[in-house]
Amino acid sequence: MTAELVITRHIEAAPEKVWDVMANRKAEWWCPKPWRAEFDVDEQCPMGRTEVTMYGPDGEVHPHNGIYLAFDPGKRFASTDAIVGDLQPAGPFMIGIWEIEPEGSGTRYTARAGHWKEADAQSHKDMGFEHGWGACADQLKALCEAD
């Protein structure tokens, strides 16, 4: 995969806390406000299904279904929309990887969107990848740094 987009943040919180928020409180940070996300299915294991619907302030509805390719507690999870439901092929757009690692007194959070085609990566950029995924990273950071 050559067409990768990346967002990263340093979070002043222990990796254990960041992981807990990342994995267990996704609805609070997964999409930029005023959008909201509802996780209908979140099978947190490799090959587990993930079905999330994002709702926009003007009535927009965007389902994002796929499977986890990896789910390494305390470290990372990765999912793709190339496979949905009961291992059915779908029109692939990306592989998303969300990972953390200790850094100094806190945690380095990195989110990657890998695309099969440069055109898909460009389309994702044009949709507002940096703003959208950056806002999500900022929301995650704020949740983790709150007391």
Secondary structure, DSSP 8 states (H G I E B T S, - for coil): --EEEEEEEEESS-HHHHHHHHHH-GGGTSS-TT-EEEEEEE--STT-EEEEEEE-TTS-EEEEEEEEEEEETTTEEEEESSEETTTEE-----EEEEEEEEETTEEEEEEEEEESSHHHHHHHHHTTHHHHHHHHHHHHHHHHH--
